[in-house]
C-alpha cells in the first residue's frame, strides 16, 4: 500500500481572485507551503488571479487554504475556487512557476 495514501495525502487546486497580483501573494504562498512541507507550485494567471496546485497531508493543505483565504496584508482576496483531488505523486518541492494564460485543466 502506498504510504502517502495511508497518511491522508490529497491534492488541492486553487484559483484565488481579487487583488492578488503585485502584492507578494506568490511568495506568501510559497513560504507557507514550504513551511507546511507541501509539494507543488503557484503562479499568476493572465486574468489577474493566482493559481495554486499543492499536494500533501490533508491537514497541511487545509492550513494552506486558510492562509490563501487571508493572503498577505496588501492583498484583498475576494474568492477562492477550491478543488480537492486524489494525489498524483508527480510534484517535487514547492516552487513559483512563470505566469500562464489560464488555469491548468485537471
C-alpha positions in Angstrom: 0.0 0.0 0.0 1.3 3.5 -0.9 2.4 5.3 2.3 1.1 8.6 1.0 -2.4 7.2 0.6 -2.3 5.8 4.1 -1.3 9.1 5.6 -4.2 11.0 4.0 -2.3 12.7 1.2 -4.5 14.8 -1.2 -4.1 17.3 -3.9 -5.6 20.8 -3.7 -6.1 23.1 -6.7 -6.9 26.8 -6.0 -7.7 29.8 -8.1 -7.5 32.9 -5.9 -9.3 36.1 -7.2 -9.2 39.6 -6.0 -6.3 42.0 -5.6 -3.7 39.2 -5.6 -1.0 40.1 -8.1 1.7 42.6 -7.4 1.3 42.2 -3.6 3.7 39.3 -2.9 1.0 36.7 -3.0 3.1 34.0 -4.8 5.9 34.4 -2.3 3.5 34.3 0.6 2.0 31.0 -0.7 5.5 29.5 -1.4 6.7 30.4 2.1 3.7 28.8 3.8 3.6 25.8 1.5 7.3 25.0 2.2 6.8 25.5 5.9 4.0 23.0 5.8 6.1 20.5 3.9 3.8 20.6 0.8 4.8 19.9 -2.8 3.5 21.9 -5.8 3.5 25.3 -7.4 2.0 28.8 -7.5 1.7 31.1 -10.5 0.0 34.2 -11.8 -2.7 33.9 -14.4 -3.4 36.4 -17.2 -6.8 37.4 -15.8 -5.2 38.8 -12.6 -5.8 35.7 -10.4 -3.3 33.4 -8.7 -3.3 29.6 -9.2 -2.0 27.1 -6.7 -1.6 23.3 -7.1 -0.4 21.6 -3.9 -0.1 18.1 -2.6 0.5 16.7 0.8 -1.3 15.7 4.0 -4.9 17.0 4.1 -4.4 18.8 7.4 -1.5 20.8 5.9 -3.5 21.5 2.8 -6.3 22.9 4.9 -3.9 25.2 6.7 -2.6 26.4 3.3 -6.2 27.0 2.2 -6.8 29.1 5.3 -3.7 31.2 4.6 -4.7 31.7 0.9 -8.2 32.9 2.0 -6.4 35.6 4.1 -3.5 36.4 1.9 -0.7 38.8 2.7 -1.6 42.2 4.2 -1.5 44.1 0.9 -3.8 41.6 -0.8 -7.6 41.6 -0.9 -9.0 38.1 -1.5 -12.5 38.1 -3.0 -12.9 34.5 -3.9 -11.0 31.2 -3.6 -12.1 28.5 -6.1 -11.3 25.1 -4.5 -10.9 21.7 -6.0 -9.9 18.6 -3.9 -8.4 15.7 -5.9 -6.6 12.4 -5.2 -2.8 12.7 -5.1 -0.9 12.2 -8.4 2.5 12.0 -6.7 4.1 13.9 -9.6 5.1 17.1 -7.8 8.5 17.9 -6.3 9.3 20.6 -3.7 7.2 23.8 -4.0 8.0 26.5 -6.5 6.9 29.6 -8.2 6.2 29.0 -11.9 6.1 31.5 -14.7 2.7 33.1 -15.4 0.2 31.3 -17.6 -2.8 32.4 -19.7 -5.3 30.1 -18.0 -5.6 27.5 -15.1 -4.4 24.0 -15.6 -7.1 21.5 -16.6 -7.3 18.7 -14.0 
